[in-house]
Amino acid sequence: MMTVSELLSTADQDHFWMNHALSLAEKAEQQGEIPVGAVLVKGTELVAEGWNQTIQSHDPTAHAEVIALRKAGLEVGNYRLNDLTLYVTLEPCPMCAGAMIHARIKRLVIAAKDFRTGAAGSLINLVQEPRLNHQVKTDFGVLESEASEMLSGFFRKRRLEKKEARQKSLES
């Protein structure tokens, strides 16, 4: 079990766990997935982790957050994950935000905002919607530049690959 008991401050722990989430995002990218990683922690202990696997699993719900939530539910033996903090490299979409609300996640730490589909404040704020039965404390910006650059680089590379493929098909 990975621990960070030697780290005292919340900021230090946030950086430690977000670095771990970034390593999972790299794993997703190596597998041809959008580079997003998620880590669920209770206190200073790792409970579960996940990375995007939608393409390889042909599953639109196989987002990093959902995979981590599923693993945590099995590990804890309950679908309620009351005292857990979720670290994620990209702001969750509405599906993932809804799952976090149902799981009763205590805290959400996000590296990069997602202005297109973010459901923790960038596009909409589902995780703190007062009409719902649970709100998730949310913090943004931990290792934001690292996560943003990883995502930008991934999509830059993908656009270049598509452009090269179009060019090859025109040449044939």
Summary of the structure (lengths in Angstrom):
residues: 172
radius of gyration: 16.7
end to end distance: 54.0
largest distance: 60.7
contacts: 581
relative contact order: 0.13
helix: 46%
strand: 19%
